[in-house]
Amino acid sequence: MKIAFVIYDGITLLDFAGVFDPITRLKTMGFRYDLRWDLCARKDTIRSTEGVTFTASRVDNNLAEYDYVIVPGETG
């Protein structure tokens, strides 16, 4: 299973971590060894509302190869 976490400027850490942590633990805790994921964005570096910088593992608009596409929220 392959998951795209879409990140963008203005993303909130709570919304990102709230979905990223439990899903990625499916692999790290041994429940889904086939789980893979990417941090996808339209540019290399993303800044959260709290000032934390993320580096995208994939910069591409085409997400067709992913089984799930997750877009965490932002303030507002």
Stockholm file with secondary structure:
# STOCKHOLM 1.0

chainA/1-76         MKIAFVIYDGITLLDFAGVFDPITRLKTMGFRYDLRWDLCARKDTIRSTEGVTFTASRVDNNLAEYDYVIVPGETG
#=GR chainA/1-76 SS CEEEEECCTTBCHHHHHHHHHHHHHHHHTTSCTTCEEEEEESSSEEECTTSCEEECSEECSCCTTCSEEECCCBCC
#=GC SS_cons        CEEEEECCTTBCHHHHHHHHHHHHHHHHTTSCTTCEEEEEESSSEEECTTSCEEECSEECSCCTTCSEEECCCBCC
//
